[in-house]
């Protein structure tokens, strides 16, 4: 099943790559602007978007782990 072409108004934050115009819908990257959307079909661009998404995911997991491991600081 293919996902519908995104529109500016239909973007969910879980689809968006940080604060970029790149979103991932299903298995496809899109570049979205108020004027429309274009699929990111260039293999080099798709590779970089995948790498950036993986790096951001790893950073988010590391921050979450640090927050769990940090002792609670209460009023002294």
N, C-alpha and C positions, 0 to 999 in steps of 0.2 A: 504494500500500500504506500503510495506517495503522499507526502505532506503538501498542503496547499501553499502556494506562493505567499510569503508574508507581506503584510502591509504595515506601515508605520504604526497604525493604531492596534495591530494585532500582536505586537511583540510582547512576549512574557519575559520578565527579568531572568528567568532560568534559562532562556534561550540565548541571551545576549552575552557576548564575550567582553567582560568588564565594561568599560565606557566607550566601546568602539561601535561602529555601525555594523559590525559582523555579528550575525546570529546563526545558530545551528538549528535547523528544523529537520527532524528526522536524521538522515545520513548526509544531508547537504548543507553547505555553508552558503549564506546569502549576505549581500551587502545591501543594507536598507537605508533609505532616506525618505523624507516626506514626499519627495517627487516620485518614488517608486522603489522597486527592488530588482537587483540583478543577481543571478546565481554566480557564485565564485567557482568557476570551472577550471581556472589555470592550476595545473598540478603543483607548481611551486608555491602559489599563494595558499592553496588548500593545505599543503604540508606545513607551512609556517603557521597558519591558523590552528591546525591540530597541535603543533608543538607549543604554541603559546597557551592554548587551552589546557594542555597537560601540565605545563609549568605552573599556571595559576591554580590548578586543582591541587598540585603537590604543595604549593605555598599555603593554601587554605587549610589543608590537612595538618601541616606543620604548626601553624598558628593555633589550631584547635587543640593539638596535642600539648603545646606549651601552656595553653590556658588550663588544661586539665592537670598538668603536673605542677603548676605554680601553687605554692601554699597560700591559703587565704590570709589576707592581711586585715585584721580587725583593729578596732580602736585599742590603743595601747595603754 
